[in-house]
């Protein structure tokens, strides 16, 4: 079965390798969220955020959202959930 690449708007479950200060090796992490941007090197995944763009614009509070840029080369697996 072919793995479907995520696109903007997809909800994904992603595991990826990351570094950690003073660790003995790289560590495996996970994130679940909505892909809101794709660059040449990364998927940007919002794991806590507004449901409606109108609310985002009206509230104007960037501290109410949390996202991660996941480097594509560090991804161990990524699965589209929705």
N, C-alpha and C positions, 0 to 999 in steps of 0.2 A: 504494500500500500504506500503510495507517495505521501510524503509529509507536506501539508499545505503551509506555505509561508504566511505569516500573519500580515494583515493589512490594517490601516488606520481604522479605528473603531472596534476591532476585535478585542475580546477579553481573552487573556492568555494565562497559562501557568508556565513559568519559565524557571529552569534551574541553570545556574551559571557559576563559574569559578571566580573567586575574588581573592585578593590579597588581604592579609591582616598583619598588623605590626607585631613583631616578635613571635609570629606563629612558626610552627615547624614545617608547614607546607601551605599551599593554597587551600582555600576552604570552599565548600559547595554551599551556595545560598539559593533561596527561592524567592520569587515575587509573583503575586497574582494581581492582575490589574488590566486596565484598558490601554491599548496602544493608541497614543495620540499624535505621534510623529515618528517617522522613519528617516534616518540619515544613511549615508554610505556606510558608516561604521557601527551604528547603534539603533536599537529600538528604544524609544522613550515610552515608559509605561507609568501611567498614573494609577496608584494603588489606593488613594484616598482623594476624592474630588467631588465637585458639584455634578449633579446629574444633568442639569439644564444650563446651557450657555447663557441664558437670560439671567439666571441666578448668579453665575460667575461674574458677569458684567455688572450687575446691579450691586453686588456685595463688594466687589473690587478688593478682596482680601486674599492675597497670594498665600498667606500663612494657613489658610483653610484647606490647602491641597498639598499632597505629597507625591513625588514622582521620582523615578530613577532612569538614568540612561544606561542601558545594558549593552556592553560591547558585544557585537555579534560573534567575534572570534572566541569569546569566553563562554558562550552558551553551550551547555551540555545537552539540553533539550528544551523545546518550546512547543506547547500544544495549544491550539485554538480551542477555547471552551465555548465561545458563542460568536 
